[in-house]
Amino acid sequence: MVTDTLCDILVIGGGPAGSTAAYLLASEGYDVLLVDRSPFPRHKLCAGLLTWKSIELIRSIFHLSLAELVAEGLISCKTSDYRIFFQTSQIAGGSLDYPFHFVERSTYDQFWLQVAARAGARTLTGHAVCSIDSNSAIATLTNGTRIQAQTIIGADGATSFTRRSLFNGRRETRHWKNHLAMTLETRLDPVPGHTPHDAAALYFGFVPWGYAWSFPGRNGHTVGIANLWRKSRQPTGAAFSRFLTAAGLSDCPMLPLGSHPLPMGNYLDRPGFGRVLLVGDACGLADPLLGEGIYYAHRSAQIAAQSIIQCRPGSAALPDTYRRSLAGQLLGEFRWIKAFRNILHIGGVRMRYRDLMLLMRVAPKRLEAAVHGQIPFSRLIWPFKP
């Protein structure tokens, strides 16, 4: 039966960005409805990396310590060891002062959805949005339900229907496509003598713009490749096959390959139109160098929620308020990270990433601190910047 539903805030997408926004706004007493096209728990391709800044942000937003995240079963494993390769030649490695933590996204996403629900957000999963009117903030689901909100938050990933609706079906801009990586990822079953080392490893040199990785996990290693294919002009599948063969992993038992787009520098300068705001991957908010997305999902949702609380839902000032806050708190740093990435990759394959090798010899802890978010990337490129 077709029914109409009213709410203050409609959140489209139940990943970390959507659940964080729903939690924060429901905690302030707003009537929040979160919808997602998939039933939960759901499978989600993602390396699942949590850096220091991610752990600290979770503590700040949700008041949960690292020990509590471990007790909740969210942390699948951790490692302090890292290695960086040019193809199969190791160019750097060592031990991190603060370890990388890894999560299984199906468990991680379901947990935060439940946290949002306990804060008072209504959740509706298994139903996709098929139309959005950004001016009236009306969304229609595939089952015919019409939802009237004061503000809509699009948190529906890199292939966001919400984002595409804002452009009235027009094709994505060249900027968006040029900085959208294609990824291939799978999980290797543990095999003595063949399984990768228990370090977080990055492999450069298999594509001119991108990298391959091997990360440890609770149920085997996750291996994958990210390729800015419009810059590389190389097929991602062929590059991934070369990586597996060169690393001696091509004969390992593995799950079927999965593929998904990954924002790597295509963040939007205008993250909101009318009554709609975009957060997380839907706004291109992932690290332009390594593609880290979980931190920026939580953080951009926090900024969006703070903007809504400041302006009130449906306010005409809301899109500009959110744009200014996002620019001041995230996008400035993204430009520095993107500049560092360009320095790293331009001539990288030809020069065998010698600039990265030199940096890792001269200031390894400085780069480590930048990746973890303990210092800004701007201080890597311009060391005298305060």
N, C-alpha and C positions, 0 to 999 in steps of 0.2 A: 504494500500500500504506500502511495506517495504521501509523504508528510513534509512539512516545513519545520525547520529547527532554527532557533535563535540562539546567539551567543555573543559575548563581548569580543572574544578572540578565537579565530579559527586557525589552527596550526595544521599545515599539510606536510606530513612526513613525521615518522616516529623514531628517527635515529637520534643520536646524541644532541643535535642542534634542536630538533623539534621538541624533544622531551625536556631539555633544559629550559627553553622558552616557556613551555606549558607549566613546568614546575614553579618557575619564578613568578609568573603572572597569576597562577591559581593561588599561590601562597599570599599574594596581595589581595585576594578576594575577588578577582575577576572570574567571570564565567568563561571557562576555556574548554573548547572542544578540539581534540586532536584526532585526525583521521590519517590512516595509512592504507595503501592498497594491499599490503601483505598481512596475513595472519602472523602473530608472534608466538613463539620465537621463529625467526626467519634466518636463512643463510645470507651472509653478507661477505663479499670479497673484500678483504682488508688485511694488511700486515698487522694491524692492531697495536701500533707502538704508542706507549705513553712516555713522554719525556718528563723532566723535572717540572717544567712549567704546567704540564697537564695535571700532574698530581697536586700541585699547589693550587691550581684553579679549582679543581674538584673539592679540595678542602675548604676553599673560600666560599664556593657556591652552596655546596650540599652539607658542609660541616662533617665530612667523613675523612678520616685519616687513612694513610696508606695501610696501616694494620687492619683497619676496618674493611677496606677494599679487599684485602687478602682474605679476611674472615668471611666475607660475602661470596668468595669464590670467583671474583672478577679477574684477578691476576692469574694468568695461566702459567707464566714463567718470567724469569728475569735473567739478565746477563750483564756483567760488567766488562766483558771482553768484546773488543771490536777489531775488525780487519778491513782494510781497504785495498782493492786490487785494481791494477790496470790489466784487463783481461784476466789471465791467471797468475800474473806476477804481483806479489804483495808489495805495495808501496808504502803502507803504514799499518800500524796496529798497536794495541796497548790495552790498558785497563782504565775504565771510566771511574772517576771519583763518585759519580752517582749513576747507578745502573739504569739501563733501559728496562722497562716493564712492558709486558705484552698481554693482550686480552684476546679472547675469542668473541668476535662481534655479535654472534647470535645471543650469547649470554649477557654481554655488556649492554646491548641495545634493549633487551627485554627488562633488565634491571632498572634502567633509567625511566623506561615507560611506566613501570610499576611505581617508581618514586613519584612521578608526575601525577599518577592516579591517586596515590595516597595523599597528595597535597590538595586534591579536589578537582583535578582536571578530568573531564569526561573523555574517554577514549573509544574510538570506533575503528577497528582494523578489518581488513579483508574487503574494503570498498575503495575504489579509485575515484579521484575527481576527474570529471570529463569536461567541465567548463567553468570559467572564472570570469566574473565582471569586476575589474579592478576599481572601477569608479563607485559602484554600489556595494562592493564587498559581498557579492553573492556567488556561491559556488554550488555546483550541481554534481552529485555523485552518480556513478553508473547505475545504481538502483533507482534513480529518479528523485532521490531526496534533495531538496533545495535547502541550503544553509545560508542564513543571513547573519553576517557578522559586522562588527564595527571596523575591525582590522583583520587582515589575513597575513599570516607568516608563512612564507614558502620555504620549507626545509626538506624538499623532496629530491635532493641529490644533484649530481652533475648533469643528468638528463632531465632536469626539472620541468615538469609540465607547467608549473606556476610561472617560471621565468619565460617560457615560450609564449604563454598566454599574455604576458605583459607587452610583448612585441607583436601581438595580434597575428601570430602565425608566420611572421616574416622569418627568413632564414637567419641563423646565427651570424654574428659579425665576424669579419676576418680575424680580428683580435682574439675573439673567443676560440675560434678553431685553431689558430696558430699556436696557442699555448694550452691546448687540451691534449694530454698524453693518452695514448692507448696503452693499456696494461694487459698482460697475461700473467696468470698466477695459478699455482697449484700447491698441493701439499705432498711431501714425500714421506712415505712410511720409513721408519727407522730400519736400516740395514747395516750390520756391522761391516766396516771397511768401505762403505759407500756413502753413508750419511754425512752431510756437511758437519764441520766443527760446530761446537756450541757457542759460537760467537755471533754477534750481529755483523754481517759482512755485506759490503757494497762492492759491486764489480762495474767499473767504468771501462769504456772502450769497445763494447759490443754494439753500441749505437752512438752516433756523434752527439746526439742531444738526448740524454737519458742515462739510465743505469739499470743493472740487474741487482737482485738482492737474495740473501739467504738469512732468514731469521729463525731462531729456535722457537719451539712451541710445546705445549703439553702433549700433543698427539702427533708429533713429527714436525719436520721443518717446513716452513713456508718459503717457497722460492718464486720469484717473479721477475718481470721486467717492465719498466716504464719507458715509453718512447714518444718523444715529441715528433710524431711522424711527419708533420708538415714541414718541420725544419730538417729532420734527418733524411727524409725521402728514402727511407729503407723500410721494408716490411717487418712488422713487429714479430710475426711468427718465425720467420727465418732467423732473426737475431736471437730470439729465445732458444731456438734449437742449437745455434752455435754456442750459446752460453752453457747449456746443459751438457753438450758434448765436451767442450773445453774443460768444464769443471768435473768431468767424470760422473755425471749424474743421469745421463740419458737412459741408462738401463735400470734405474731405481724404480720400484713400484710407486706410482703416484695416482692421485685423484685426477678426474678429467679436468682439462684446462678450463679456467674461467676468464672472462674478459670484461673489462669495464673502463669507461673514460675516467681520467683523473685530472682535475684542474692543477696546472703548474705555471701560474702566472697570468691567467686570464680573469682575474678578479674584476668585478664591475665597480666603476667609480660612482655609479648611481644605483644603489642597492634597493631603491624603493620608488614606486609610482602609485599615485592615487592612494588607495587604502591598503596597498600590498607592500610588505617588506620581504627581502630575501636574506637568508642566513646560510652559513655553512657552504657546502659544495654547490648549492643552487646559485650562490653568488660568486662562485669561483674562489672561495676562501680556503685554499690549501697552500702549504709552504711551496713557493716556486722552485726551490732547490730539490728537496727530497719528497715533496708531496704529502708531508704530514698533515693530516686533516682533523683528527679527533680534538686536539686542543682548539683549533679555530672554529670547529662546530660549536663546542661549549661556549667559547668566548664571544663569538658573534651573536649567539642567541642571548647571552647575558647583556650585551650592548643593546640589542633590539628591545629586550624586555625593559631595560632601564629607560630607553627612549619613550616607550609606550607609557610607562608609569609617570614620566616627567610631563608628557604632552596630553595624556589621556587617549584612549582608543578612538580612532576615527578622526583625530585632529588633522587639520590641513597642514599644520606645521610638522607633523610626524616624519614624513619622508626626508625633509631637509635636516631635521634634528638627528635622525639616525645616520644620514650620510656624513654629517660633520663629525659625529662621534666615532664612526667607523674609520674615517680618514685619519683622525687624530690618534686613535688608539691601536689601529692595526695596519692600515694601508701604507703609512709612511715606512714602517719596518719592512713590509712586503717589497717595496721598491728597492731597498737595500739588499734584501735577499736575492731578488731577481738580478740585480747588478752583479752580485757575487757569483750567481749561477752563470751569467754570461761570460764573466772573466774566466771561470773554470772551464767552460765548454768550448769557447772559441779557440780553435787550434788544439783542443784537448787531446784528440786521438792522434794527431800528427806529432804533438810534443809529448805524448805518453803521460799526460797529466803531471808534468814535472812541477808546475806551479803548486798543485795540491801537495805533491810530495815534499816540496820545500817548506810549505806552510806547516805540514805535520811534523817536520823536523824542528822548525824554529819555534812554533807556538801551538803545540797540540792541545794544551789545556784551554787555550783561548778559543779555538774552534769548538772544542767540546762544550764550553760554557755557552757559546752562541747557539749551538744546536739545541741544548737544553733550555735556552731562554733565560739564562742567568745574566748574560750581557747581550746587548743588541748586536745584530750583524753589522750595523754601521761602524762599530768599533773595530771590526776586522778590516774593513776597506779604508776607513779613515780613523786611525788609532787615536788621534788627539781629540776626537769628538767626545764630549762629556757623557 
